[in-house]
């Protein structure tokens, strides 16, 4: 199973809970509690007439503040959407649990800024593995039908947003790694997590738009931006290094386990390079010998005499050809060059 760093939907869930919780407290303190108190007091004094008075007063107040109440209803809807979005991110997490060990997933990724605090820019999910680096933006709508970006306002916004995130991450990887990872391509993906999602297009330019059921197949089958395990480890280490210290401590074990695969791959690459150099060295030596044999000398390096082809008549090389110096008899030059 893949390793995970971070908690899915943490930011969205916290924001949704904050909005809904704040609205609930405001409504209770400034509306429900005073109305209930007035109802108890006036119904005790005037009976049914008191109930009618309090009810009419509340309705009149609601009509007077109808614009503010509409804003409050909109805020409730916004908080509900954030919670729903967090639910979609958790569904993506469950799907990514089926990825093999060669993958690591960063949930709700908030890198540090220059001041050490998490920046506003964040990504729902980042998947790193041998098939590439993927930025996932999870969407969880009520409507099952998803129109093409050219015909749907929300679809176009989703595609543009994930494309910006992918480009931002690509630039950051180059910066964080000192240029070593500048060439890594980041694949932008919009994932629609609602049950039975039907998409008009599965690709919008460089952006993949997928229903959740196709996500695992898309990641594992992707070949356009494939990287080796060693580089995947370097990408993961760059991402991990930008997380706040608290998050790093909480997920150190997951990063350590994934680092073992990267380290093993790095050793394999090193051993392969050493073996390749050894083979190249042996091949180079053989080629040098072949060059020497293929281009025999024409004059004696000892005395400068002309070399003459002869055949050995005695000794261990009897019957084999060699080049002998013409001054063998006159100057006793015994230089010989074996041809066989």
Helices and strands as residue ranges (DSSP letters): E 3-5, H 10-27, I 28-32, H 33-46, H 48-64, H 66-96, E 104-109, E 123-129, E 132-139, E 145-146, H 153-176, E 186-192, E 198-199, E 203-204, E 207-211, G 212-214, H 215-221, H 229-241, H 245-250, H 252-294, E 307-311, E 321-325, E 336-338
